[in-house]
Amino acid sequence: MSPLALVERLLQLVPVLLGISVIVFAMMTLTPGDPVDVMLGDSLATPEQRATLRREMGLDRPVHERFVRFLGKAVTGEFGTSFHHRRPVAEVIAERLPATIELTLVAMVIALAVGIPLGIVAAVRRDSWFDRLATFASLLGVSMPGFWFGILAILLFAVTLGLLPVSGRMGYESEVRLVTGFALIDTLIAGRPASFLDALRHLLMPAVTLGLAMAALLARVTRTAMIDVLHQDYITFAEAKGLSRARVLLRHALKNALVPTVTVAAIETGTLLGGNMIVETVFGWPGLGRLVVEAIFARNYPIVQAAVLLYAVTYVLLNLAADILYTILNPRVRL
């Protein structure tokens, strides 16, 4: 990708973020409920106290003025103050983001390690019992809601068998000082293997729950792409030259079959990062998704707006990364 094309793609981020900002701000504004009422609850606050709180939160200003003010601060990376936490939004999100990134990365590794090999073998053994079993399993994985599978996993592995913990990132006895924010890395830095294993046990169920649907989708896409590539003339020519089956599959077929898989993987990675709200809530995972759910119920506008913008930037950058990978996998592609 040329530098000019890269700049053009980055400039496309501006109208996307602007449009998303307008939509999210309008939806949060039109949602029934008053943040002041949510914060004060049934307390015996006087009208003067409510008015003071509304003024402190900036809710006494006209809607258009609040939106322009939000955009002006967002350009500089300032998203205001969280209504509930009474702290800068960027600071609150920075505390929760590492947990979500860690969960997303582990789920993505599981999905890639399971989905792509499964799709390759199913394509090579097309119409065999393995292919039929893999196709059925991938269809089941795509159709199964994540929260439903998560609840079943909790009932089986946590409640019935007692093998895995129900929620959280690690037990109280295993807690270590967070340096990077990633529990697996920080436990190793602290030199506590027992805490590492405990953090891994806490991470396993939510990561598998998130990665299952992505693995199923990757398996279906990889299988379809591999079947199409294996019927191409250059594959027949490579086999006619006497190349081994493994070399033909890995060096010729797989490289071209991965192009659509990369697209799906990039989109699904963004989905894992932005669509894990329910899974984080089911497993009590203290990540950004759970924070957004809490913010929606509390009418905490600044948190929701900043988080959605972060999700939007992530999607655009992941798609840009996928486009760059296209040129690596297939040099004939020009963007």
Secondary structure, DSSP 8 states (H G I E B T S, - for coil): --HHHHHHHHHTHHHHHHHHHHHHHHHHHHSSS-HHHHHHTT----HHHHHHHHHHTTTTS-HHHHHHHHHHHHHTT---B-TTT-SBHHHHHHHHHHHHHHHHHHHHHHHHHHHHHHHHHHHHTTTSHHHHHHHHHHHHHHHS-HHHHHHHHIIIIIIIS--S-SSSSS-GGG----SSS-HHHHHHHTT-HHHHHHHHHHHHHHHHHHHHHHHHHHHHHHHHHHHHHHTSHHHHHHHHTT--HHHIIIIIIHHHHHHHHHHHHHHHHHHHHHS-HHHHHHTT--SHHHHHHHHHHTT-HHHHHHHHHHHHHHHHHHHHHHHHHHHHH-TT---
